C-alpha cells in the first residue's frame, strides 16, 4: 500500500494539530484548578480562608454597616481579614443608605476598622454616585473617609474634590477641599 506525499503531509499536520489542541486543553485545565494566591504573606499564617464572606457591624443610633466579599483570608494573630471583590452597605442613623464596591479590602477586627481600595464606587439612595481610590472607616469617630480625589455625579451636577467624609451617626456627607462643580 503506497501513500502519496500529499496524504502523508495532511495526516502529519492533522496529528500535530490534534497534539497541540490536547496540550492547550491540559494547560488550561491545570491553570484553572490552581488556587489563586491573595496575599502570600498571609497564606502561611492564615487561620481561615472564607468564600462568600459577610461581616456586620451594628452601631449607635440604629446605624449599621455590612461588608460582603467573594473571598477572605483571616489571620487571628493579626486580627486581620483580607478581602477580594468587596461590597459594603452602610445605613446611617437617619436612614440614608450607601453602597460601596471595591476590588480589595482589609478589616482589622479588634479595632473595627476597614479600608477598601481599587476602583471604589459609592452610590447613595438619593442617586449620587462617587468614585475614588480608597475609603476607610474610623470606629472612634464613626465615619467613613478618604483623602484621595473624589468625583460625584448625579442628574443635576458633577462635583470633583479632594477628600470625602461620611458621618455615620449624623448622616452627613462632606467633600472638604478643592471642590469644583459643573451644573447641568
C-alpha positions, 0 to 999 in steps of 0.5 A: 500500500503506497501513500502519496506525499500529499496524504502523508503531509495532511495526516502529519499536520492533522496529528500535530494539530490534534497534539497541540489542541490536547496540550492547550486543553491540559494547560488550561485545565491545570491553570484553572484548578490552581488556587489563586494566591491573595496575599502570600504573606498571609497564606502561611499564617492564615487561620481561615480562608472564607468564600462568600464572606459577610461581616456586620457591624451594628452601631449607635443610633440604629446605624449599621454597616455590612461588608460582603466579599467573594473571598477572605483570608483571616489571620487571628494573630493579626486580627486581620481579614483580607478581602477580594471583590468587596461590597459594603452597605452602610445605613446611617442613623437617619436612614440614608443608605450607601453602597460601596464596591471595591476590588480589595479590602482589609478589616482589622477586627479588634479595632473595627476598622476597614479600608477598601481600595481599587476602583471604589464606587459609592452610590447613595439612595438619593442617586449620587454616585462617587468614585475614588481610590480608597475609603476607610472607616474610623470606629472612634469617630464613626465615619467613613473617609478618604483623602484621595480625589473624589468625583460625584455625579448625579442628574443635576451636577458633577462635583470633583474634590479632594477628600470625602467624609461620611458621618455615620451617626449624623448622616452627613456627607462632606467633600472638604477641599478643592471642590469644583462643580459643573451644573447641568 
